[in-house]
Amino acid sequence: MHKLNSEVVQTHKREEMEDEAHMLYRSEKLINLLQKDQHALECPLDDLLELPDAHLQAWIIQFQVAIIKQNRIFIPETEKSSSCLRQWL
């Protein structure tokens, strides 16, 4: 019984990771990763989905970090613009 529950949970986690990988891989065109993080997309999606669970999870985390790094580049500029606008007003 416990083994069956464990297998069901593991299968569910794997499905969630594959869904996340699909979403991240396809969203790259909208995200426009930094040049230094483009290596995350060198492997075709089909090959990524064949990776062991730990490796797929590592890829997902690496991609999420790359998205965060890309977003942080624009935050200081936005803050500076907001500050200038506040002073002008």
C-alpha positions in Angstrom: 0.0 0.0 0.0 2.7 2.5 1.0 4.8 1.6 -2.1 1.7 2.2 -4.3 1.1 5.6 -2.7 4.8 6.5 -3.1 4.7 5.6 -6.8 1.6 7.6 -7.4 3.1 10.7 -5.7 6.3 10.2 -7.7 4.4 9.9 -11.0 2.4 13.1 -10.1 5.6 15.0 -9.3 7.1 13.9 -12.6 4.1 15.1 -14.5 4.2 18.4 -12.8 7.9 18.8 -13.6 7.3 17.9 -17.3 4.4 20.5 -17.5 6.7 23.1 -15.9 9.5 22.3 -18.4 7.1 22.5 -21.3 5.9 25.9 -20.1 9.4 27.3 -19.5 10.8 26.0 -22.7 8.0 27.4 -24.8 8.0 30.8 -22.9 11.6 31.5 -23.8 10.6 33.5 -26.9 8.5 35.8 -24.6 11.2 36.0 -21.9 14.3 36.7 -24.0 16.9 35.2 -21.8 20.3 36.9 -21.3 23.0 35.7 -23.7 24.9 34.0 -20.9 21.8 31.9 -19.9 20.9 30.8 -23.4 22.8 27.5 -22.8 19.7 26.4 -20.9 18.0 25.9 -24.2 20.8 24.0 -26.0 19.1 20.6 -25.3 15.9 19.9 -27.3 12.7 19.6 -25.2 12.3 16.0 -26.0 15.7 15.2 -24.6 15.0 17.3 -21.5 11.9 15.3 -20.8 13.9 12.0 -20.8 16.3 13.3 -18.1 16.1 11.7 -14.6 13.9 13.5 -12.1 16.8 15.2 -10.3 18.3 16.5 -13.5 15.0 17.8 -14.9 14.4 19.5 -11.6 17.8 21.1 -11.7 17.1 22.3 -15.3 13.8 23.9 -14.2 15.5 25.7 -11.3 18.4 26.9 -13.5 15.8 28.3 -16.0 13.8 30.0 -13.3 17.0 31.6 -12.0 17.8 32.8 -15.5 14.4 34.4 -15.7 14.9 36.2 -12.4 18.3 37.4 -13.5 16.9 38.8 -16.8 14.1 40.6 -14.9 16.5 42.2 -12.4 18.4 44.0 -15.2 15.3 46.1 -15.8 14.3 46.7 -12.2 17.1 49.3 -11.4 16.2 51.3 -14.5 12.5 51.3 -13.6 13.3 52.4 -10.0 15.6 55.2 -11.3 12.9 56.4 -13.7 10.2 56.3 -11.0 12.5 58.3 -8.7 13.1 60.9 -11.3 9.4 61.2 -12.1 8.6 61.6 -8.4 11.1 64.4 -8.1 9.8 66.1 -11.2 6.2 65.9 -9.9 
